[in-house]
Amino acid sequence: MNEYKEWGKWVRHDPDRLSAKSSWGLVMRNNVPMGYDNYRMTDERGCQIDAAVASLASYSKVCAHVFVMTYVYGWSRDKIAKEYMTELMYQNTGRKATRFDVKDRLLVAEGYVAGITNIC
């Protein structure tokens, strides 16, 4: 089980049926389809990962956005590179971000979240 994919399902899950509400789900409510995905995660663990992602956002907004786009939006690395990273990294230079740029940021994000959630 990929815990981050499960967290993405937890965030997208109908917030009215959760005992705990995801802060990311509340922010993304109008941007991400909220479905009835079945997830295998406790609300307590979901809140821990939520808090770690919020902490990550204060450390690196780019890494946090890449993490959320991957696991909550379900975007591919290519789509993130094209629609988010290229403009951010190479404004008007003609260069384009690659999925490897996204992979690097995602690895940093996953490591940060894993470190924070294992400490808690």
N, C-alpha and C positions, 0 to 999 in steps of 0.2 A: 504494500500500500504506500503510495506517495502521499505523505502527510500534507504537503503543500497543495496538491490537487484536491485533497479532501477539504482543506481549509477554504479553497476557492468555491467548492460546492456549498460549504457551510455559510460563506458570505452571501452567496446567491440565493440561498434557501429563503423561503417566505419568512420575513422577519416577525410576523405576527404569531408564528407557531413556535418560535424559539423562546426559551426561558431567558436567554441572554441575546442581546442584539449586537451585531458586528458594527463597529464604527465605520468600517469600509463599506459595508452594505448600505448603511444609511446615506453615505456620501454618494455612492454609485447608483442608488435606487433608480434614477431616471435614465441612466446610461447603460446599464447591464440588465439583460432579461432576467428577471427573478423567477426561477422555476421551482419545481418540487423535486430537485435532484436528491436522491438518497445519499447521505454522507455517513461516513463511519468515523465520527469524531465527537467527543463530548463538548459541551458548551464551554467548560472550563479550559480545555486545551485550545479551542478556537479563540477564546479571549486572550490566552497567552500569546498565541501567534499574532493576533491582531495588535497587541501591545508591542510586540517585537517589530512588526512592520511599521508601526507609528514611530518607534524609536529609530528605525532605519531611515525613515523619511527625514528626520532631523540630522542624520549623519550624511545621507546622500539621497537627494530627491530623485535623481536619475535612476539609481538602483532600486529605490522603492517603486517608482513608476513601472520599471521593467518587470519587477516581481509581480505587481498587481495586474499588469497587462497580460502576463503569462498565465497566472493562475486564476484570476477572477474573470478577465475578459476572454481568456482562451486564445489569445493571438499567437500566431507563429513567430518565430524569431525573424523571419524574412519580413513579415508585416510590421513588426516593431521597428526594425531597421529602416524600412522605407517610410513609414508614416510618423515616426517619432524621433528616432536617433539621428537621421540624416540632417534634418533641419537644426537640431540641437547642436550637433558636433561640427558640422561643416557648412555653416551658413554662407550661402552664395559663393562657395569655392569650386563648385562643380564636382567635388568628391561625394561619395555616398557611403553611408554606414553599411556594414555587412552584418550578417547574422553572427559572425564571430565577435564583433563588438558587443552585440547583445548578450551573447553567451558569457563573455567576460564579466559584464555587469550583473548578470543573473547569478553567476557563481559567487560573486562578492555578496550579493543580497542573500542568497541561501546560506552562506557561511555565517553571515551576521545574525540572521534570524535563528539559525541552529544554535549559535553561541549564546544568544540571549535567552532562548526558551529552555535550554538545558541548565542554565544558571538558576532560573526561577524555580 
